[in-house]
Structure formats: structure tokens, C-alpha cells
Amino acid sequence: MKVSVVICTYAMDRYDVFSECVDSVLAQTYEPLEIVIVVDGNEPVFERVQSDYGDLDDVVLHCNDENQGISYSRTRGAEIATGDVVAFIDDDAVAELDWIEELARVYDETDAIAVGGHAKPDWVTKKPDFFPEEFYWLVGCDERGMGEHMEELRNTYGSNISFRRDVFLTVGGYDENTGRQGDRHIQAHEAPVCIRMANAYGKGVIYNTDAVVNHKLFDYRGDFRWLVFRSFWQGYSKRIMDLLLPEASGDKNEYLRQLMLGFVPDRLSNLVREPSMPKAKQLAAIFVFTAAVGFGYLYGLVDMERSELTVNREDVSEA
């Protein structure tokens, strides 16, 4: 079974980290393996990629004509790929040597149509003491309570997810309305494709925690204000998700119940038994981040209603 790994990048200031990512995939223990590198509309970056990797066997290079965003780029990479399975990793993540071997093993041993792994946080600087593990999803890493080994989940995260290529393309790949593109803040782009896949095939993503990538977390990802900002736009994105795919709301409600009825009481009890400032900060951060997500969702409601009102007024004026 041939596996194609798609790596998308777009900026020269990320090149050193991107190179670490590519090198970690080149060092994989699994064969046959293909690497598809998609540069999102940046010719100088593409020229450097061609210089560094263009002569390597089983490495395919592509540059978008213009910046199209991560969702377009990943789908384009899957279209170019020739593997039976297409795997995705962020350009700021580094794969363990047996990452692909562990993903492929699940396909070989089961009837899985999608397999994800453990996105492990790799703090480039010291982890901030206020950051709770329940909110690691804000930075693209597995949060507390995400799932058990080999459990079927709705989705894992974009730094560590794979699909049977024909399934991925049949359901349309990533939704271009979601995902990073310039200053656009619509996030959570794995969920739509996985929901469409579940609707079409009745299966989710098998979570193999032995398939590990280390997702680098730089200084700004530990900045409290940045995380609050991120939480707000995650809430806004969840509102967009509800419009695109109403069935996505159940997963959000389940997470909130687990957080407030399970993790928060557990943290309160632990804080009372063994008081500490970091524990108090993390508990407070849970409430702040949750509130920011809620405000973002409400803003999404108002924004969508305002947009509909604007459209209706234009229709009236044209009539």
C-alpha cells in the first residue's frame, strides 16, 4: 500500500521549521512513500523548495498560482498524489520515525477509511503555567479527553490525519470556506470533510495514539491574549460549521458537558486538596477561554443575521 504525505507551506519565515518537517517525513521507516509538497502561491519559497528537494525521488512539487489557503492546497496535494492513502502533516510539525508505519498498520489490519494519530505539543519555549490541557485543541494538539487508543472519533487534527485517497476525493476534500488563508479566521477545517465522510460511508477516523507527530508551539501560541483571540474565532468558526453542517453541533455540546461536568469539578477538587497558583490559573483560563468561544459563537450568529439582512435589503433595492 503506497502512502502519499502532503505538506503545504507558504512563507519564507517558516522555511527552517518546514524543512524539519520534510526531513522527518523523508526519514520514515515505511515504504513505499511519496511526498507531495504544495507551496501556496509564493514563488521565492517554491524556488528554494525546488533547489532543496526537487532532485529527490518520490518527491512531487507544486506551486499554486496564487495564495489559495490551506484547504485548497491540501485538496490539490491529494489530487496530485498517487498513493492509496493520503496523509497530512502541518509544516510546523515533526513526525516520529514510525509515524506512517503506524498509520498504515491500521489500514492493513482493519477496514478503516481514515486514520489519525497523536498530535503532541512540542513547546519551543517553556509551556505557560496557565495553559490547561483541556484547551490544547486551540493550538492544534490533542486535548485532555480527546479519545482512547484505537477509538473511532469524528476527526483528529490536521497535523496528523490520513484518509484513503479515493474516499477523501469522493467526498470533495477540504471545504475551501474553512481553514487558514491570509488573515481569514475560519478554523476547524478537518470536521467538515470527516462529517461528509461519515455521512457517505458511516465511518469515522480511527485514533492511533502510537502514530505521533510533534507539533511545534512557538512563543505566540503561549500568549494569553492570542489564545483568547483564538478562542473567540474558534467560537465564530463553530457557528459557521453549524450552518455548513448542522450535525456538527452534537460534538460541540458533548465536549462542553465533558468540560464542565467532568474536568472542571475534577480540577476544583484537586485545587482544594493541593492548592497551587498554576492550578488556579489553569482553572481560571478554562472559564475565560470557554467564555471567549461563547462570545465568538454569538458574534457569528449576529454576523450571519446582519449579512442576511444586507442581502435582503439589496434584493429589495434591486426590485
SEMILUM-45074 format. One record per residue (C-alpha): residue number from 1; residue in three letters; x, y, z. Coordinates in steps of 0.2 Angstrom, whole numbers, plus 5000, padded with zeros to 4 digits. Each point is the difference from the previous one (the first is absolute). Layout:
# residues N
+-----+------+------+-------+------+
:  nr : rest : east : north :   up :
+-----+------+------+-------+------+
: NUM :  ALA :    X :     Y :    Z :
...
+-----+------+------+-------+------+
//
This chain:
# residues 319
+-----+------+------+-------+------+
:  nr : rest : east : north :   up :
+-----+------+------+-------+------+
:   1 :  MET : 5000 :  5000 : 5000 :
:   2 :  LYS : 5008 :  5016 : 4994 :
:   3 :  VAL : 4998 :  5016 : 5012 :
:   4 :  SER : 5001 :  5018 : 4994 :
:   5 :  VAL : 5004 :  5013 : 5013 :
:   6 :  VAL : 4994 :  5017 : 4995 :
:   7 :  ILE : 5010 :  5015 : 5008 :
:   8 :  CYS : 4994 :  5018 : 4996 :
:   9 :  THR : 5010 :  5015 : 5004 :
:  10 :  TYR : 4999 :  5019 : 4995 :
:  11 :  ALA : 5012 :  5011 : 5009 :
:  12 :  MET : 5019 :  5002 : 4999 :
:  13 :  ASP : 5001 :  5004 : 5019 :
:  14 :  ARG : 4993 :  4983 : 5004 :
:  15 :  TYR : 5013 :  4991 : 4988 :
:  16 :  ASP : 5012 :  4993 : 5013 :
:  17 :  VAL : 4985 :  4992 : 5010 :
:  18 :  PHE : 4993 :  4994 : 4983 :
:  19 :  SER : 5016 :  4992 : 4996 :
:  20 :  GLU : 5000 :  4991 : 5016 :
:  21 :  CYS : 4983 :  4993 : 4996 :
:  22 :  VAL : 5005 :  4994 : 4983 :
:  23 :  ASP : 5016 :  4992 : 5006 :
:  24 :  SER : 4990 :  4991 : 5013 :
:  25 :  VAL : 4989 :  4993 : 4987 :
:  26 :  LEU : 5015 :  4995 : 4989 :
:  27 :  ALA : 5007 :  4990 : 5014 :
:  28 :  GLN : 4984 :  4989 : 5003 :
:  29 :  THR : 5002 :  4982 : 5002 :
:  30 :  TYR : 4985 :  4996 : 4988 :
:  31 :  GLU : 5001 :  4996 : 4982 :
:  32 :  PRO : 4994 :  5003 : 4987 :
:  33 :  LEU : 4998 :  5019 : 5004 :
:  34 :  GLU : 4997 :  5015 : 4989 :
:  35 :  ILE : 5002 :  5018 : 5006 :
:  36 :  VAL : 4989 :  5014 : 4992 :
:  37 :  ILE : 5006 :  5017 : 5004 :
:  38 :  VAL : 4987 :  5014 : 4996 :
:  39 :  VAL : 5006 :  5018 : 5001 :
:  40 :  ASP : 4986 :  5012 : 5002 :
:  41 :  GLY : 5003 :  5014 : 4987 :
:  42 :  ASN : 5018 :  5005 : 5006 :
:  43 :  GLU : 5012 :  4999 : 4985 :
:  44 :  PRO : 5016 :  5004 : 5011 :
:  45 :  VAL : 4995 :  4986 : 5012 :
:  46 :  PHE : 4997 :  4988 : 4985 :
:  47 :  GLU : 5016 :  5004 : 4993 :
:  48 :  ARG : 5009 :  4995 : 5016 :
:  49 :  VAL : 4990 :  4984 : 5002 :
:  50 :  GLN : 5005 :  4995 : 4982 :
:  51 :  SER : 5018 :  5003 : 5004 :
:  52 :  ASP : 4999 :  4990 : 5016 :
:  53 :  TYR : 4988 :  4986 : 4995 :
:  54 :  GLY : 4997 :  5000 : 4982 :
:  55 :  ASP : 5013 :  4987 : 4995 :
:  56 :  LEU : 4994 :  4987 : 5013 :
:  57 :  ASP : 4991 :  4985 : 4994 :
:  58 :  ASP : 4982 :  4998 : 5006 :
:  59 :  VAL : 4998 :  5019 : 5004 :
:  60 :  VAL : 4987 :  5009 : 4990 :
:  61 :  LEU : 5000 :  5019 : 5000 :
:  62 :  HIS : 4986 :  5012 : 4996 :
:  63 :  CYS : 4997 :  5019 : 5001 :
:  64 :  ASN : 4983 :  5008 : 5000 :
:  65 :  ASP : 4999 :  5015 : 4988 :
:  66 :  GLU : 4994 :  5010 : 5015 :
:  67 :  ASN : 4997 :  4999 : 5018 :
:  68 :  GLN : 4985 :  4988 : 5002 :
:  69 :  GLY : 5000 :  4995 : 5018 :
:  70 :  ILE : 5004 :  4984 : 5009 :
:  71 :  SER : 4984 :  4991 : 4995 :
:  72 :  TYR : 5002 :  5002 : 4982 :
:  73 :  SER : 5018 :  4996 : 5001 :
:  74 :  ARG : 4998 :  4984 : 5009 :
:  75 :  THR : 4986 :  4994 : 4988 :
:  76 :  ARG : 5011 :  5005 : 4985 :
:  77 :  GLY : 5014 :  4989 : 5008 :
:  78 :  ALA : 4988 :  4985 : 5002 :
:  79 :  GLU : 4995 :  5002 : 4982 :
:  80 :  ILE : 5019 :  5000 : 4994 :
:  81 :  ALA : 5004 :  4986 : 5012 :
:  82 :  THR : 5001 :  4982 : 4993 :
:  83 :  GLY : 4999 :  4990 : 5016 :
:  84 :  ASP : 4986 :  4989 : 5006 :
:  85 :  VAL : 5000 :  5010 : 5017 :
:  86 :  VAL : 5003 :  5019 : 5001 :
:  87 :  ALA : 5007 :  5006 : 5017 :
:  88 :  PHE : 5001 :  5018 : 5006 :
:  89 :  ILE : 5012 :  5009 : 5011 :
:  90 :  ASP : 5002 :  5018 : 5004 :
:  91 :  ASP : 5016 :  5009 : 4995 :
:  92 :  ASP : 5004 :  5004 : 5018 :
:  93 :  ALA : 4999 :  4982 : 5006 :
:  94 :  VAL : 5014 :  4986 : 5000 :
:  95 :  ALA : 4995 :  4982 : 4998 :
:  96 :  GLU : 5006 :  4986 : 5010 :
:  97 :  LEU : 5010 :  4987 : 4990 :
:  98 :  ASP : 4986 :  4987 : 5000 :
:  99 :  TRP : 4986 :  5013 : 4997 :
: 100 :  ILE : 4994 :  4993 : 4983 :
: 101 :  GLU : 5004 :  4982 : 5005 :
: 102 :  GLU : 4987 :  5002 : 5014 :
: 103 :  LEU : 4987 :  5008 : 4989 :
: 104 :  ALA : 5002 :  4987 : 4987 :
: 105 :  ARG : 4999 :  4986 : 5012 :
: 106 :  VAL : 4982 :  5005 : 5005 :
: 107 :  TYR : 4995 :  4999 : 4981 :
: 108 :  ASP : 5009 :  4983 : 4998 :
: 109 :  GLU : 4991 :  4993 : 5016 :
: 110 :  THR : 4983 :  5008 : 4999 :
: 111 :  ASP : 4987 :  5006 : 4987 :
: 112 :  ALA : 5004 :  5018 : 5005 :
: 113 :  ILE : 4997 :  5014 : 4987 :
: 114 :  ALA : 5009 :  5013 : 5011 :
: 115 :  VAL : 5013 :  5000 : 5013 :
: 116 :  GLY : 5007 :  5013 : 5012 :
: 117 :  GLY : 5014 :  5001 : 5013 :
: 118 :  HIS : 5006 :  5009 : 5015 :
: 119 :  ALA : 5004 :  5018 : 4997 :
: 120 :  LYS : 5012 :  5003 : 5014 :
: 121 :  PRO : 5004 :  5018 : 5006 :
: 122 :  ASP : 5019 :  5004 : 4998 :
: 123 :  TRP : 5002 :  5017 : 5009 :
: 124 :  VAL : 5015 :  5009 : 4992 :
: 125 :  THR : 5001 :  5011 : 5016 :
: 126 :  LYS : 4993 :  4996 : 5018 :
: 127 :  LYS : 4982 :  4995 : 5000 :
: 128 :  PRO : 4990 :  5014 : 5008 :
: 129 :  ASP : 4994 :  4994 : 5018 :
: 130 :  PHE : 4982 :  5007 : 4996 :
: 131 :  PHE : 4997 :  4989 : 4985 :
: 132 :  PRO : 4988 :  4986 : 5004 :
: 133 :  GLU : 5001 :  4983 : 4990 :
: 134 :  GLU : 4982 :  5001 : 4997 :
: 135 :  PHE : 5003 :  5014 : 4988 :
: 136 :  TYR : 5014 :  4993 : 4990 :
: 137 :  TRP : 4988 :  4999 : 4985 :
: 138 :  LEU : 5003 :  5019 : 4999 :
: 139 :  VAL : 5018 :  4997 : 4994 :
: 140 :  GLY : 4996 :  4984 : 4989 :
: 141 :  CYS : 5005 :  4987 : 5013 :
: 142 :  ASP : 4991 :  4986 : 5008 :
: 143 :  GLU : 4990 :  5006 : 5016 :
: 144 :  ARG : 4996 :  4991 : 5016 :
: 145 :  GLY : 4986 :  4988 : 4997 :
: 146 :  MET : 5002 :  5000 : 4981 :
: 147 :  GLY : 4998 :  4981 : 4999 :
: 148 :  GLU : 5007 :  4983 : 5003 :
: 149 :  HIS : 5013 :  4990 : 4990 :
: 150 :  MET : 4992 :  4993 : 4985 :
: 151 :  GLU : 4983 :  5008 : 5003 :
: 152 :  GLU : 4990 :  5006 : 4986 :
: 153 :  LEU : 4998 :  5019 : 5001 :
: 154 :  ARG : 4991 :  5013 : 4989 :
: 155 :  ASN : 5017 :  5007 : 4995 :
: 156 :  THR : 5018 :  5003 : 5006 :
: 157 :  TYR : 5010 :  5015 : 4996 :
: 158 :  GLY : 5008 :  5006 : 4984 :
: 159 :  SER : 5018 :  4998 : 5006 :
: 160 :  ASN : 4997 :  4981 : 5001 :
: 161 :  ILE : 4986 :  4993 : 4989 :
: 162 :  SER : 4998 :  4988 : 4985 :
: 163 :  PHE : 4987 :  4994 : 4989 :
: 164 :  ARG : 4998 :  4987 : 4986 :
: 165 :  ARG : 5003 :  5011 : 4985 :
: 166 :  ASP : 4985 :  4995 : 4990 :
: 167 :  VAL : 4989 :  5003 : 5015 :
: 168 :  PHE : 5007 :  5017 : 5004 :
: 169 :  LEU : 4998 :  5006 : 4982 :
: 170 :  THR : 4983 :  4992 : 4998 :
: 171 :  VAL : 4993 :  5010 : 5014 :
: 172 :  GLY : 5008 :  5016 : 4993 :
: 173 :  GLY : 5015 :  5002 : 5010 :
: 174 :  TYR : 5002 :  5015 : 5012 :
: 175 :  ASP : 4987 :  5014 : 4999 :
: 176 :  GLU : 5008 :  5015 : 4993 :
: 177 :  ASN : 4989 :  5011 : 5011 :
: 178 :  THR : 5010 :  4994 : 5015 :
: 179 :  GLY : 5018 :  5000 : 5005 :
: 180 :  ARG : 5014 :  5013 : 5001 :
: 181 :  GLN : 5002 :  5012 : 4985 :
: 182 :  GLY : 5009 :  5016 : 5004 :
: 183 :  ASP : 4990 :  5009 : 5014 :
: 184 :  ARG : 4985 :  4990 : 4998 :
: 185 :  HIS : 4995 :  4992 : 5017 :
: 186 :  ILE : 4988 :  4986 : 4995 :
: 187 :  GLN : 5008 :  4985 : 5009 :
: 188 :  ALA : 4996 :  4981 : 5003 :
: 189 :  HIS : 5001 :  4995 : 4982 :
: 190 :  GLU : 5002 :  4981 : 5004 :
: 191 :  ALA : 4982 :  4998 : 5007 :
: 192 :  PRO : 4991 :  5004 : 4984 :
: 193 :  VAL : 5009 :  4987 : 4989 :
: 194 :  CYS : 4999 :  4987 : 5014 :
: 195 :  ILE : 4981 :  5003 : 5002 :
: 196 :  ARG : 4997 :  4998 : 4982 :
: 197 :  MET : 5010 :  4984 : 5000 :
: 198 :  ALA : 4990 :  4994 : 5015 :
: 199 :  ASN : 4984 :  5004 : 4991 :
: 200 :  ALA : 5005 :  4991 : 4984 :
: 201 :  TYR : 5009 :  4985 : 5007 :
: 202 :  GLY : 4994 :  4999 : 5018 :
: 203 :  LYS : 5017 :  5000 : 5007 :
: 204 :  GLY : 5011 :  5012 : 5010 :
: 205 :  VAL : 5019 :  5002 : 5003 :
: 206 :  ILE : 5009 :  4986 : 5010 :
: 207 :  TYR : 5011 :  5008 : 5013 :
: 208 :  ASN : 5017 :  4992 : 5001 :
: 209 :  THR : 5010 :  5008 : 5014 :
: 210 :  ASP : 5015 :  4991 : 4995 :
: 211 :  ALA : 5001 :  5010 : 4984 :
: 212 :  VAL : 5009 :  5016 : 5007 :
: 213 :  VAL : 5004 :  5017 : 4993 :
: 214 :  ASN : 5008 :  5013 : 5010 :
: 215 :  HIS : 4991 :  5017 : 4997 :
: 216 :  LYS : 5011 :  5014 : 5003 :
: 217 :  LEU : 4993 :  5014 : 5011 :
: 218 :  PHE : 5009 :  5017 : 4999 :
: 219 :  ASP : 4999 :  5014 : 5012 :
: 220 :  TYR : 4985 :  5008 : 4993 :
: 221 :  ARG : 4990 :  4985 : 5003 :
: 222 :  GLY : 5003 :  5002 : 5018 :
: 223 :  ASP : 4994 :  5018 : 5001 :
: 224 :  PHE : 4984 :  5002 : 5010 :
: 225 :  ARG : 4993 :  5013 : 4989 :
: 226 :  TRP : 5003 :  4990 : 4984 :
: 227 :  LEU : 4992 :  4985 : 5008 :
: 228 :  VAL : 4984 :  5010 : 5005 :
: 229 :  PHE : 5000 :  5007 : 4982 :
: 230 :  ARG : 5002 :  4983 : 4993 :
: 231 :  SER : 4986 :  4993 : 5011 :
: 232 :  PHE : 4988 :  5014 : 4994 :
: 233 :  TRP : 5003 :  4996 : 4982 :
: 234 :  GLN : 4998 :  4981 : 5004 :
: 235 :  GLY : 4983 :  5004 : 5007 :
: 236 :  TYR : 4996 :  5010 : 4984 :
: 237 :  SER : 5007 :  4986 : 4989 :
: 238 :  LYS : 4988 :  4988 : 5010 :
: 239 :  ARG : 4985 :  5011 : 4995 :
: 240 :  ILE : 5006 :  4998 : 4982 :
: 241 :  MET : 5001 :  4982 : 5002 :
: 242 :  ASP : 4982 :  4999 : 5006 :
: 243 :  LEU : 4994 :  5008 : 4985 :
: 244 :  LEU : 5011 :  4990 : 4988 :
: 245 :  LEU : 4996 :  4983 : 5009 :
: 246 :  PRO : 4987 :  5001 : 5014 :
: 247 :  GLU : 5005 :  4982 : 5006 :
: 248 :  ALA : 5016 :  5007 : 5006 :
: 249 :  SER : 4992 :  5009 : 5015 :
: 250 :  GLY : 4998 :  4983 : 5010 :
: 251 :  ASP : 5019 :  4998 : 5002 :
: 252 :  LYS : 5001 :  5018 : 5006 :
: 253 :  ASN : 4987 :  4997 : 5014 :
: 254 :  GLU : 5008 :  4984 : 5005 :
: 255 :  TYR : 5017 :  5008 : 5002 :
: 256 :  LEU : 4992 :  5014 : 5011 :
: 257 :  ARG : 4991 :  4987 : 5011 :
: 258 :  GLN : 5016 :  4991 : 5002 :
: 259 :  LEU : 5009 :  5016 : 5005 :
: 260 :  MET : 4988 :  5007 : 5012 :
: 261 :  LEU : 4993 :  4984 : 5008 :
: 262 :  GLY : 5016 :  4990 : 5000 :
: 263 :  PHE : 5017 :  5010 : 4998 :
: 264 :  VAL : 4995 :  5016 : 5010 :
: 265 :  PRO : 4994 :  4991 : 5015 :
: 266 :  ASP : 5015 :  4989 : 5000 :
: 267 :  ARG : 5011 :  5015 : 4999 :
: 268 :  LEU : 4991 :  5009 : 5014 :
: 269 :  SER : 5002 :  4984 : 5011 :
: 270 :  ASN : 5018 :  4999 : 4996 :
: 271 :  LEU : 5003 :  5019 : 5004 :
: 272 :  VAL : 4991 :  4998 : 5017 :
: 273 :  ARG : 5011 :  4985 : 5004 :
: 274 :  GLU : 5016 :  5007 : 4994 :
: 275 :  PRO : 4999 :  5019 : 4997 :
: 276 :  SER : 5013 :  5008 : 4988 :
: 277 :  MET : 5000 :  5016 : 4989 :
: 278 :  PRO : 5002 :  4990 : 4984 :
: 279 :  LYS : 4985 :  4990 : 5003 :
: 280 :  ALA : 4990 :  5015 : 5005 :
: 281 :  LYS : 5005 :  5009 : 4984 :
: 282 :  GLN : 4996 :  4985 : 4989 :
: 283 :  LEU : 4982 :  4999 : 5008 :
: 284 :  ALA : 4998 :  5018 : 4997 :
: 285 :  ALA : 5006 :  4998 : 4982 :
: 286 :  ILE : 4987 :  4987 : 4996 :
: 287 :  PHE : 4986 :  5012 : 5005 :
: 288 :  VAL : 5008 :  5014 : 4990 :
: 289 :  PHE : 5003 :  4990 : 4984 :
: 290 :  THR : 4983 :  4992 : 5001 :
: 291 :  ALA : 4992 :  5017 : 5002 :
: 292 :  ALA : 5010 :  5006 : 4985 :
: 293 :  VAL : 4994 :  4986 : 4989 :
: 294 :  GLY : 4982 :  5004 : 5006 :
: 295 :  PHE : 5002 :  5018 : 4995 :
: 296 :  GLY : 5007 :  4995 : 4983 :
: 297 :  TYR : 4985 :  4989 : 4997 :
: 298 :  LEU : 4988 :  5014 : 5004 :
: 299 :  TYR : 5010 :  5012 : 4989 :
: 300 :  GLY : 4998 :  4987 : 4986 :
: 301 :  LEU : 4981 :  4999 : 5003 :
: 302 :  VAL : 4999 :  5019 : 4999 :
: 303 :  ASP : 5012 :  5001 : 4985 :
: 304 :  MET : 4990 :  4988 : 4990 :
: 305 :  GLU : 4984 :  5008 : 5004 :
: 306 :  ARG : 5007 :  5017 : 4995 :
: 307 :  SER : 5007 :  4993 : 4984 :
: 308 :  GLU : 4983 :  4992 : 4996 :
: 309 :  LEU : 4992 :  5017 : 5004 :
: 310 :  THR : 5012 :  5009 : 4988 :
: 311 :  VAL : 4996 :  4987 : 4986 :
: 312 :  ASN : 4981 :  5003 : 5003 :
: 313 :  ARG : 5002 :  5019 : 4999 :
: 314 :  GLU : 5010 :  4998 : 4984 :
: 315 :  ASP : 4986 :  4989 : 4992 :
: 316 :  VAL : 4987 :  5013 : 5005 :
: 317 :  SER : 5010 :  5014 : 4993 :
: 318 :  GLU : 5002 :  4991 : 4983 :
: 319 :  ALA : 4982 :  4996 : 4999 :
+-----+------+------+-------+------+
//
